[in-house]
Amino acid sequence: MDKKSIAAAPGFSGGVEDDPQVLSNYNVNNPLLEECAPPAGVVRPKDVSSLQALLKTQKIQMAPVSSIGPHIRGGIQRIEPHITLDLSHWNEILWINRRNRVCIVQPGVTYGQLREALKPHGMTLPTPLAPRSGKSVLAAALDREPSTWPNKQWDYQDPVASTEIVFGNGRLFRTGAAGGPGSLEAQRKSKGAQKSPLGPGQSDFQRVVMGGQGRFGVATWISLRTELAPSVQESYFLGGDLERLIPYVYAVQRPWLGEHAFLLNRTAAAMLMSHDAPDDFDQIRKGLPEFVCLQNIAGFERLPKERLEYQKADIWDMARQNSLAPEEGLGDVSAADFFRTATSVCGVRDWRCSLKGHCLSVIFLSTLDLAPKFLEVFHEALDRAGVNRDSGGVYIQPVVQNHACHFELMLPFNPADAKEVSVMKSLEQDLCRRLFNAGAYFSRPYGAARAFATGVNSGQDKLIDLAQDLFDPEGLLGFWNKET
């Protein structure tokens, strides 16, 4: 890499930082991932024009990063020599509009920052399960990380509306309603709010970037659909086995009753609730049933108490029909505290890693009715690896009003124990293969799952190559047809 040539790129006034201590912040701290090239430097463009100049003039790969803190998934890894393209300092909330319930954020805006900014407007944003404090809202949303509020999602790309993208070829493009005509300011004068994701015309290039893990293009801002903050709300547990909880979730989600809803097995629930006090894990876990379903019920601006009460009555009926009883607490955990923890930032470190230092995590999509089958696949894989079944965590999140489900299978481990790491590597390979054969869809492929998302469908791979040729012909943001 020629640092002088990058610093001298037309329109780019920044420099390349290569201090080893600084670069260590961009390493992926996951012993289960294959070795990749470490970043040779980091650049922090000052604005969009500077970013375009870099992509138009340089030939070295760049890995976009917008989150701060430990990186464990592997999406920023590259095989080839590369530099890190850090946009975490682009952390402005560019617009909040209560009338249209929409906001526009830059890449470095975090969930805690955005939530505080939305509060005075009486709004909030659906969030993933206890995101870490440095997690970029833009990065999580474009990675399609699910929120805990499934009935506010009408399409899998929600809450993302419009985006501004600089593709790998350096060209600027705006998607959805932001595509024009006119500038954003001109659109707002005519009451436009950049809230529609489709367009311009019949195009939907936003989906090219979503799920791309920083390849094809770099989003410089996104508009997000926000929601009214509840005026009153109550949280309840429903505990039991999956066979009873599954029909309950279908019954409640079908008519859009309730608000936040998700399922965790006792291990995952105890991991979440003890993330800031790992010594409490065993005590919390032993007081919980096999699975817990968190059900939040809320009222908003108009007749909030009346709305909460009629929904509560309907949900209670559905619970009784499935031999379930909503509880305000289970064991040592109250539903209100559990809800608060699940919908707040968890701190610098991901809550999954608090128990033992790291956590194997396999994520995929399917439907809720298939949950018992995938759970059995998970348990059988643990048996083959000689791992106690009770140590495995399960998170099941309905998405798009429960038309599908996000599944996460997790297993905490000690990254300093070479033998344990070796077991986890073998287990991940075996588990991903068997899940794939059972019908799991790896829509967000990381680690061993990547082999079952690319290279298994020739038509899909041709389409990815075509997208690469169109939007990033030099592969400056990383090649998708290479395993990383």
N, C-alpha and C positions, 0 to 999 in steps of 0.2 A: 504494500500500500504506500502511495506517495502522499504524505501528509501535506506537502506544499501545494500539490495540484488540487487537492480537495479544498484547502483554504483559499485558493485563488480562483475557484469556480465562479463564473460570472453570476453576480447577484447574491453570492454567499459570503458573508463577512465573518462567519464563525471560524472556529478552529477544531482540530481533532485532539481530544484528550486521551492520553495513553498511560496515565498513572496506574500501576498495577492495583493499588488499593481501591481506586475508583472503579476500575474494570471488574473487580471482584463482585461488585454490586449487581452485575448483569450476568453472572454465571447462574446456570440452572442447578439448584441444589437438590438433585434427585439421583441417588445411586442406582436406580433401576433403569435409567435411560442410557442408551448407547453413547459412547464418547463422541463429541462433536467438536468442531473448531471453536476455541474461545474467541471472544471479540478482540480484535486488534486495536480498537479504539472506540471512542464514542463521540458523536457529533450532536449538537443541540441547535438546530436551525432556529432563527429568531422569528420567522414568519412563514407564510405560505409561499411567497415568492422565493425565499431562500431554499425551502424544501424542493420546489420545482427545479431550481438551478442545480441542486445536488443530483437529482434523479436524471436530469437531461445531460449532464456532463460527465458523470462518474461511471466507472466500470466495475467497481467492487461491490459485492453484495452488502445489503443493509438489512438489519433486523429491527423493525419498529418496536418500541417499548413505550408504554404510557403509564403503567402501574409502578408504584414504589414499594420496595420491600422484597422479601424472599420470593424468588420465581421457582416454581416446582413442577409446572405442567410440561414444559418443553416446547411450547409454541414459538419461543424466541430463539431456539437453537438452529444452527445452520451447519451443514457439512463443510462448505467451502469457506475460505478465509473471508471475513466480513467485519464490518463495523456496526456498532449499535446506534440506531437512530432514536434518540431519546426525546420524547415529546411530553414528558411528565411536567415540564415547566409551563406548558400551555394549559393553564388551569383556570381559565375564566368561564364563568357562567354568562353567556352572551345575551340571553333573553329569557325572561319568564313572563308568560301571558296567562292570566287566570281565566279570561273569557273563553279561550280556546283550549285551556288545560294543556299547555305545551311549554317546553323549555328547550334551549339550545346550549349545549355544553362542549367545551374543548376536551382534548384527549386526557389531560391530567386531572380533571375534576373527579373527586372521590365521592363515595356514597354518603359519608358523613357530612362532607361539605355541601353537597346538593340538598340533602335532607334539611339541614339548617336553613338554607336559602329559601326553600319552598315553604317552610313553616309560617312565615308572616303572611303568605298568600292563601293559607288554608288548604295547602295541597301537599301531597306526598308522592313517592315513586315506588312501585313494586321493586323489591330487591331480592337478590339471591339469598340463600340460607346463610346468615351470619357472615357476610363478606369481611375480609380483613380490611384494616383501616386504610391501607395504601392502594386498595384495588381501584383501578380506573373504571368509572361507569361506562365509558365508551368501549373499553376493551371487553368488559363482561357482556355488554349488550350485543356487540358485534360477534362475539363468540357464542351467542344465543344461550348464555347461561340462564337457566330457568329461574323465575321468581316464585315466591311462596304464595302468590295471589292468582290462581289459575283462571278464575272467571272474569278477570280483566284482560285476558289475552284472546284475541280474535284470530290471530295469525301467528305462526311460530316466530316471526321476526319482531313482533311487538315486544317492548314499547317503542322500538325504533321507528321513526317516521322518515324524515328526509336526512340526507347526508351530503357533505362536501368531501370529495375524494380527489387525491392526487394519485393517478395510476402510475405504475412502474415506468411508463414512458415519459413521465413528467407532465402529462396533460391534466388540467383541472376539470372536474366534472361534478355537477350537482344533480342529485337524484330526487325523484318525487316532485312534490309541489315546489321545492326550491329550485327546480330546473328552469323556471322562468314562465313567462317572459319577465325581463327586468331584474334588477338587483333585489336583494332581500328587503332593503328599505322601501323600494318602490312597490314591492308586493304587499308589504304591511300597510302602506297608505291605501291600498285597494282592499284591505281587510284580509289579505292572505296570511297564513300562519305556518307555512312549511310543515303541515301536519300529515299530508298524504305521502305514503312511501312509493306509490306507483308512478312511473313516468321518468323523464318526459315522454309523452306519447304512449306507445305500447311497450316501452322498454322497462326493464327492472334490473338495472345493472347493480343496484344495491346488494342483491343476493350474490353477486360475484365476490364481493368483499366479505360479506357476512360468513363466518365460519372458515375464512381463508387463513387464519392465524398469522396475519400480517403480510401475506403474499398477495400479489396482483395490484394492490393499491393501499394507500395510507389515508385514513379518514382524518380530516382536520377539525371537523365538528359533526355532531349529530343532533337532530331534534328528537325529543322524547315525549311521548304521551304521558302526562301526569294524571293523577287521580285526586279527587277530593279527600282530604284527611277526615277520618271518622269523627263524628261529634260524640258518640258513645260507642263502646265496644265491650264485648265479653269473650273470654276464651275458655274452651273446655277440652278435656281429654276424652277420647274414646279408646279404651284399651281392650286387647284381645288378640285373636289370631287373624291371619289374612282372610280366611274363608268367610268370616263374618264382616270384616271391615271393607272388603272389596265391594259387595253389593250396597253397603251403606254409602260409600263414596260415589258410586254411580248414581244412586238415588238422589243425593244432595246436589251433585254437580249438574245433573241434567236440567233442572229448572233454575240454575244459577243461584241457589240458596247459599247463604253464608258468604264469607270473604276468604281470608287466607286458609289454606288447608294443605296438609302434607302428612306423610307417614314415615316414621323411623322405627327401627327395631330397638330393643332395649339397649344394645351396645352403642349404637350410633347416638341415641338420645342421651345416654350417660356421657359420651364423649363431648357432645355439644355443651351440656350443662356443667361439665367439670373442666372446661378448656382453660379457665383461669385458676383452677385448683385441682390438678390431676389426682391428688391424694383422695379426693372425694368420689372418684369414679366408681369404685366397688360398692360403696354405700348407696349411691344413687341408682346404680344398675339393679341391685337386688330388690329394690322396691318397685320396679316397673314390670308390666306384663310383656309378653313376647313382642308385640307391636303396639305403638301408640299413634293415634291419629289426632293431630291438633286441629281443632275446628274453631275459627274465629267468626263471630257474628257482630255486625256493626250497623249503626244508623248514621245517616249523613245530615245534610243541611235541613232537608224537609222532613218533618215529623220523625226525627231520629229514634225516639223511644218506641213509637208505634211500629216503626219498621223492624227494630230489633226484636220486639216481642212477637210479632206475627211470624218472623223467620224462625225465631227460637222455638215456637210451638210446632211448626212444620218439621223442623230438624229433629226435635224430640220424638215426634211420631215415627219418623224414618229410623231413628236409632232403636226404638222399641220393636219395630218390625224386624229388625236384624239382631234382636236379643242383646242390644248394647245399651249402656247407660252413660250419658255424659257426666263427667266428673270435673270438679274444680281443681282437683289435684290428685296425683298418684304417688304413693310412697312419700319421698321427701321433696317432691317437686310440685309446685303449683302451676296450673295451666297459664296463668297470667305471666309468671316469671319466665316460663318456657317460651311463650310467644314473644315476650320482650327480648329475650336473648336471641331467638331465631331471626328477628327482624332488625337487629342492631349490628353494628360492626363489632367484630370479635377481638380486635387488637392487631398488632403488627404481624403476628404469626397466624397462619391458618389454623382454625380450631381442630381440624383433623389431625394435626401434627403434635398437639400438646401432650398426648398421653405417653408416647414413646419416642418422640423426636421426628418421626416421619410416618407416612401412611400411603399404602398402595391404594389407588383409586381407579376403578374401571367404570366408565360411564357410557350409557347407551340409551336408545329410545325403543319403546315397544308400546303395548297396550296393557292397561291395568289387569285385565283378566288373565294375562299370562304370567303375572307376578309369581304365583306358586311354582311354576315350572322353572323360572330363572333362579328362584331361591333354592330349589333342589339342585340345580346345576352348580350353584355357588357352594353349597354344603358338600356336594360330592367332590368338588375340586379341593376343598379344604381337607377332606378326609384323605385324599390321595397324597396331599402334601404333608400329612401328619400334623396339621394345624387344628387346634380346638375350634369346633363350630361356633362356640359362644364368643370367640374373639372377633368374629366378622361383623361389621356394621352394614346396615342397609338403609338407604334413603330413597323413598319413592315419592316423586313429585308430579301430580297431574299437571299437564300443560294444555293450552288451548281448550279450556273448559272440559278437561278430561277426555278429549278426543284421542290423546296419546299420553304417555307417561315417560318422564325422565327417571332412569334408574341409576343409582350409584352404589356400587359394592366396594367396601373399604376394609382395609386390614392394617392396623397400626403396627409399626415395626421400628426396631432400633437401627438407625443408619450406620452406627459404629460397629455393629456386629456382622462380620463378613459372612458367617454361616447363615444368619437370618436374612441378609440381603440376597444371598444365593437362592434360598428357598422362595423368597418373594418373586425373584425374576422368573423362576420356573413356573411358579403358581400363576403369575400374570399371563405368561404365554399359553398355558394350558386352559386357563379360565376364558381368555378371549376367544380361543379357537372353539371351545364348546358352547359359549354363548352365541357366537356367530352361527354355528350349526343349528342352534335352537331358535334362531330367528331374530337375534338382537341386531339393531341397526346402529352402527357407530357413526353418528352424525358429527361428533366432535372428537375425531381420532387423536389420541395421544398415546405415547408409549407403544406397547405391543399391539394395541388396537389399530394402529395405522396400517398394518399389513392386511387388515380385513376391511379397510375402507378404500384403498387404492390397489390396483392390480388384480381385482377380482371381477371387474366389469369393464370389458374392452371399450364399450361405447362411452361409458362414463370417463374413462381415462383419456379418450380422444377429445372429449369435450373440455376436460381440464387443460390438455395441451393446447387446444384452440384458444381458450381464455388466456393462457400464458402468452401465446403469440400475439394476441390482440392488445393486451393491457400491460404486459411486462415482457417484451420480446427479448431483452437482454438478461432476464432472470435476476434483476438487481435486488428484488425482495425475496429471492429464494425460489428454487425449482420445486414444483409440486410432484413432478414425476421422479424425484429422488427421495428415498426414504430418509426422513430426518426425525 
